[in-house]
Amino acid sequence: MKNFFLLCLAALLVPILAISQDFGRRSLINDDWSFHLGDVKYGGREYLDSGDWEKVDLPHDWSVRHHASPELASCTGYLPGGIGWYRKELDLPAAEKGQKVYIYFEGVYNKSEVFINGKWLGKR
């Protein structure tokens, strides 16, 4: 019975160990983003001059700059909604060229879309 219990315990630990495998090098990318409040035509394209955009670090919430209003109570926390664009250039080492890259965002507000190198990856 003791061996059966240990076998079951080991079987439960295997998936946990598999999930916790390292995906390689980790880098924080929270600093030095460019931000533009408002829509940008073809904003997801690869080559876009964002030199005059505001420089921000993440986490960043542009809506908190505005005044809260009871008229804006619908899912925006009494703050105005809208469109904002964030851009960042990432440099990968030559040794990582052609390898898979995982990008994990800890928090993104609703109706978000992600583009990399001008290619649309998906939306939330």
C-alpha positions in Angstrom: 0.0 0.0 0.0 2.9 2.4 0.8 4.5 1.7 -2.6 1.1 2.4 -4.3 0.8 5.7 -2.5 4.4 6.7 -3.5 3.7 5.8 -7.1 0.5 7.9 -7.1 2.4 10.8 -5.6 5.1 10.5 -8.2 2.5 10.4 -11.0 1.0 13.7 -9.7 4.4 15.4 -9.5 5.4 14.6 -13.1 3.0 17.1 -14.8 4.0 19.8 -12.3 7.7 19.3 -13.1 6.9 19.4 -16.9 5.0 22.6 -16.6 7.8 24.3 -14.6 10.4 23.7 -17.3 12.4 26.7 -18.2 11.7 28.3 -21.6 15.2 29.8 -21.8 16.4 33.3 -21.3 14.0 35.7 -19.7 14.0 39.4 -20.2 11.9 42.1 -18.7 10.6 44.5 -21.4 8.8 47.0 -19.2 11.1 50.0 -19.9 11.3 52.4 -22.8 7.9 51.9 -24.6 6.5 54.5 -27.0 2.9 55.5 -26.5 0.4 57.4 -28.6 -3.1 58.3 -27.4 -5.6 57.9 -30.2 -5.8 55.8 -33.3 -3.0 55.5 -35.8 -3.7 54.5 -39.4 -1.9 51.2 -40.0 -0.3 51.5 -36.5 0.7 47.8 -36.5 3.0 48.1 -39.5 6.7 47.3 -38.9 8.2 50.6 -40.1 6.4 53.5 -38.4 8.0 56.7 -37.1 7.1 56.8 -33.4 9.8 59.3 -32.5 7.4 61.9 -31.3 5.4 59.5 -29.2 5.4 59.8 -25.5 8.1 57.6 -23.7 6.6 55.4 -21.0 7.4 52.5 -18.8 5.0 49.6 -18.1 2.7 49.2 -16.3 1.1 52.3 -17.8 -2.6 53.4 -17.7 -3.2 56.4 -19.8 -6.9 56.8 -18.7 -6.0 57.7 -15.1 -4.8 61.1 -16.3 -8.4 62.1 -17.1 -11.2 63.0 -14.6 -13.6 60.4 -13.4 -17.2 61.0 -14.3 -20.4 59.1 -13.2 -21.5 59.4 -16.9 -18.7 56.9 -17.7 -19.7 54.1 -15.4 -19.8 51.4 -18.1 -16.8 49.1 -17.7 -14.1 51.8 -17.8 -14.1 52.6 -14.0 -15.7 56.0 -14.5 -12.8 57.0 -16.8 -12.9 57.7 -20.5 -12.2 54.8 -22.9 -10.5 55.1 -26.3 -7.6 53.8 -28.4 -3.9 53.9 -27.5 -0.9 52.5 -29.3 2.2 51.1 -27.6 5.4 50.3 -29.5 8.7 48.8 -28.6 11.8 47.6 -30.4 13.3 44.4 -29.2 16.8 43.3 -30.2 17.4 39.5 -30.2 21.0 38.1 -30.0 22.1 36.6 -33.3 22.4 33.2 -31.6 18.6 33.2 -31.1 17.8 33.9 -34.7 15.3 31.4 -36.0 14.3 30.1 -32.5 10.9 30.4 -30.9 10.3 33.5 -28.8 7.6 33.7 -26.2 6.2 37.1 -25.1 4.2 37.2 -22.0 2.1 40.2 -21.1 1.1 40.3 -17.4 -1.8 42.7 -18.0 -3.4 44.2 -21.1 -6.7 46.0 -21.1 -9.6 44.8 -23.1 -9.9 44.8 -26.9 -6.1 44.6 -27.4 -4.3 43.4 -30.5 -0.6 42.4 -30.8 1.6 42.9 -33.9 5.2 41.8 -34.3 7.3 43.0 -37.2 4.1 44.3 -38.9 2.4 40.9 -38.6 -0.9 40.7 -36.7 -0.6 37.9 -34.1 -4.0 38.0 -32.4 -6.4 39.9 -30.2 -8.0 39.7 -26.9 
